[in-house]
Amino acid sequence: MTPMPAPSPEPMPLCTLDAQPYWDGCRRGELMIQRCVDCGRHQFYPRSICAACAGQVDFVPASGRATVHSLTICHRPLTPRFAPGPYVVALVDLLEGPRMMTNIIGCPPDEVHIGMAVTVTFQRLTDNLSVPVFTPHIAGAVS
Amino acid sequence: MPDIHASAAISGVGEAPLQSVPGKSALQFAAEAALAALDDSGWSKHDIDGLVTAYSVGDPYNFFGTVLAEYLGLRPGFLAQLNVGGSVGNLLIAHAAAAVSCGRASRVLCVWADNRRSALGSSSTVSRVADLAAHPAYELPYGPLVPSLYALVATRYLHDYRVGPEALADVAVAARAHAARHPNALRRDPISRDDVFASPMVSTPLHTLDCCLISDYGAAAVVSAADRAADGAREPVWVLGTGEGTTHEFISQSPSLTSFAAKASAASAYAQAKLTPADIDVAYLYDCFTITVLVLLEELGFCGPGEAAGLVESGAIGPGGGLPVNTHGGLLSYANGGFLHIIEAVQQLRGEAAERQVPDASTALVHLQGGVLSTHSTLILGRHR
């Protein structure tokens, strides 16, 4: 029987120059994504160019609304922050179009389902670093 | 890639013994495999003028290919180290075939070896490969294991095609049934669907038995130009077609969770080989997790979208089935090394697969993938040109 893998040391996300407005937005609790000035397409993750047309990109606030595209309930914590688990890793499609990976929090893992409406909130990792996570969207709630 | 239909052949294959030995380097696994492949080909290292290698996660060398040349005392005029994850195995053959078909080299040694189990152990391997497969800024902060990344594909697949997790379990059962017939496979005791479901859940819907082994291995082949192949000790196995493709590296950036670059990669190989899926006698599909076999059966045209579950349930991919897949037991039950798929394919086409022999096997397809269904490579081999 394979023993439980020991969680690895807590890694911090790699923050690059091209994503600075995204990380600044996370710190103040606002989901900032990119929109191409030339073709209008929204994009995540942030890059120095539009991945569709190579045009110039600006940062715009996202609505924070999304739909679950897929999910998995992870039973072995990858790092100490996730112990003891289980926890939900999901791919969510933002209202604006782009897809991102996240955790779904605020409900039992087995209630998360494909097509579920979710809303962004932010999880503080350090004083300077927060990451977007998502919770079930309550219809009628002010987002 | 240039059209290299039957201008190159695999003239020798070899493996290192699979047992993990504390302190044994990936280089040593590589050297053992290289010497076994040379021995099989009838040539010596002095006949080799090219070297193409993959990478190693266990050994600390950035430039594994150059270090292996140094370790073996080779001074190749053609040297490449390819670093694209699990799809690399076919690309070693494809790059070697391209080199020999345009005269850059005449006999190229292709080597892929790693010692993750000995060097890192299972726990450290789990976190090290997560570091490689998940984006360090936009995925890793959410704690996905590598199985979690593939589980996202599996969850969507089961949802879209309305199939149950037994479709995944059947893939693991078939792999183990094949492995039972290979004396060197690391896991040979038969398993059932219930055994798969009873194994610990890792990341829904994938249980432990849905996941590949973590093991050490070394595997190598000698690729020769068509006009040199006749000098070898073995009947050549011809490279009939190759292909590759990529749409993403990180799964959150994949355009789709049910459609991948495997289709385009296979289309290139089929076109070069002038063959269709129906012409393939035996298939080798990268089985890091059971879900990839279901996806690849459809992507490669062996059945339509959503039909892989039925195909697998029918027994088609198991021993004696109409489309045997991974006759050595694959990554799930033989050992974790994609190049081993190529070696087993060669042995089938040579008629040397013993009790695993698929009668009259004359064409084999090997499809490998890396990342999370990110990079793809297809290789079609034939007993006849």
HADDOCK unambig.tbl for C-alpha pairs under 7 A between the chains (distance, minus, plus):
assign (segid A and resid 5 and name CA) (segid B and resid 123 and name CA) 4.22 0.50 0.50
assign (segid A and resid 6 and name CA) (segid B and resid 123 and name CA) 5.82 0.50 0.50
assign (segid A and resid 8 and name CA) (segid B and resid 127 and name CA) 5.96 0.50 0.50
assign (segid A and resid 13 and name CA) (segid B and resid 136 and name CA) 5.57 0.50 0.50
assign (segid A and resid 13 and name CA) (segid B and resid 137 and name CA) 4.27 0.50 0.50
assign (segid A and resid 13 and name CA) (segid B and resid 141 and name CA) 6.24 0.50 0.50
assign (segid A and resid 14 and name CA) (segid B and resid 136 and name CA) 5.62 0.50 0.50
assign (segid A and resid 14 and name CA) (segid B and resid 137 and name CA) 4.76 0.50 0.50
assign (segid A and resid 15 and name CA) (segid B and resid 137 and name CA) 6.50 0.50 0.50
assign (segid A and resid 70 and name CA) (segid B and resid 152 and name CA) 5.62 0.50 0.50
assign (segid A and resid 70 and name CA) (segid B and resid 155 and name CA) 6.35 0.50 0.50
assign (segid A and resid 70 and name CA) (segid B and resid 156 and name CA) 5.64 0.50 0.50
assign (segid A and resid 71 and name CA) (segid B and resid 152 and name CA) 5.42 0.50 0.50
assign (segid A and resid 71 and name CA) (segid B and resid 155 and name CA) 6.60 0.50 0.50
assign (segid A and resid 72 and name CA) (segid B and resid 148 and name CA) 6.29 0.50 0.50
assign (segid A and resid 72 and name CA) (segid B and resid 151 and name CA) 6.00 0.50 0.50
assign (segid A and resid 72 and name CA) (segid B and resid 152 and name CA) 5.77 0.50 0.50
assign (segid A and resid 72 and name CA) (segid B and resid 155 and name CA) 6.97 0.50 0.50
assign (segid A and resid 72 and name CA) (segid B and resid 203 and name CA) 5.91 0.50 0.50
assign (segid A and resid 72 and name CA) (segid B and resid 204 and name CA) 5.09 0.50 0.50
assign (segid A and resid 73 and name CA) (segid B and resid 203 and name CA) 5.31 0.50 0.50
assign (segid A and resid 73 and name CA) (segid B and resid 204 and name CA) 5.20 0.50 0.50
assign (segid A and resid 74 and name CA) (segid B and resid 148 and name CA) 6.50 0.50 0.50
assign (segid A and resid 74 and name CA) (segid B and resid 202 and name CA) 6.28 0.50 0.50
assign (segid A and resid 74 and name CA) (segid B and resid 203 and name CA) 4.16 0.50 0.50
assign (segid A and resid 74 and name CA) (segid B and resid 204 and name CA) 6.58 0.50 0.50
assign (segid A and resid 75 and name CA) (segid B and resid 201 and name CA) 6.66 0.50 0.50
assign (segid A and resid 75 and name CA) (segid B and resid 202 and name CA) 5.31 0.50 0.50
assign (segid A and resid 75 and name CA) (segid B and resid 203 and name CA) 5.65 0.50 0.50
assign (segid A and resid 76 and name CA) (segid B and resid 202 and name CA) 6.29 0.50 0.50
assign (segid A and resid 78 and name CA) (segid B and resid 127 and name CA) 6.83 0.50 0.50
assign (segid A and resid 78 and name CA) (segid B and resid 143 and name CA) 5.32 0.50 0.50
assign (segid A and resid 78 and name CA) (segid B and resid 144 and name CA) 6.62 0.50 0.50
assign (segid A and resid 78 and name CA) (segid B and resid 145 and name CA) 6.13 0.50 0.50
assign (segid A and resid 79 and name CA) (segid B and resid 143 and name CA) 6.78 0.50 0.50
assign (segid A and resid 82 and name CA) (segid B and resid 143 and name CA) 6.99 0.50 0.50
assign (segid A and resid 89 and name CA) (segid B and resid 142 and name CA) 6.51 0.50 0.50
assign (segid A and resid 89 and name CA) (segid B and resid 144 and name CA) 6.52 0.50 0.50
assign (segid A and resid 91 and name CA) (segid B and resid 252 and name CA) 6.61 0.50 0.50
assign (segid A and resid 99 and name CA) (segid B and resid 252 and name CA) 6.46 0.50 0.50
assign (segid A and resid 100 and name CA) (segid B and resid 252 and name CA) 5.70 0.50 0.50
assign (segid A and resid 101 and name CA) (segid B and resid 138 and name CA) 6.85 0.50 0.50
assign (segid A and resid 101 and name CA) (segid B and resid 139 and name CA) 5.79 0.50 0.50
assign (segid A and resid 101 and name CA) (segid B and resid 252 and name CA) 5.83 0.50 0.50
assign (segid A and resid 102 and name CA) (segid B and resid 142 and name CA) 5.73 0.50 0.50
assign (segid A and resid 103 and name CA) (segid B and resid 142 and name CA) 5.82 0.50 0.50
